[in-house]
């Protein structure tokens, strides 16, 4: 009886066919911002104004903060007046014209021996000095223009603009506090597009290519399945874990997907997706 039962089990095993292969290991990932900027100042000073607050969206080039700039504004105005003034040049031009006339008259008088050679030479030297003074006046105006540019640059260093488009995620200082060159004023994060980071086993190396599409499933309560595109495949394998990194780009034009989420990812292989 035992022999018959064992034979029946063998027949059932053969009829069932080969055992199903084990499912591929699930792949988990994490959603990260594209860029995070710790915005600071190139010069030290007192924070005068925060134009934006935590949670505000900013565009590249938007003014986000200002340092106190009373002295810098006065310097700009002073140098603007100097750069615009032509009074010194006009005065030196009149002096030169007068010296030229004096020299011309003395040259005529010299022909009749009415002036000495010394007087004529003195008139010539005075005209050359007047020419030099006019050149210096013109050089001074050019330098005033350069000083104006320098003063405007120093003023602009106290007006902070966002280097990226994104969202203010943290304010580190408040108006009235001292700003040093080492301490950031705020953190700005670029969340469109987002980056999806995943580590794959060595067996998948060479099977994932830049430009390949994948599906990302976000953890609850955000949820949802979203298409993403491979942008980076690491060329260095982590020997300790036997894995390599892959980065994907996840569009987020409305900013509806927050960074920092865990997720699952499907490259099209059975069993890839692992919802967190």
Helices and strands as residue ranges (DSSP letters): H 2-16, E 28-32, E 35-39, E 45-50, E 57-58, E 63-67, H 70-84, H 87-111, H 117-156, E 159-161, E 166-171, E 178-179, E 186-190, E 194-201, G 202-204, E 213-218, E 225-233, E 243-250, E 262-266
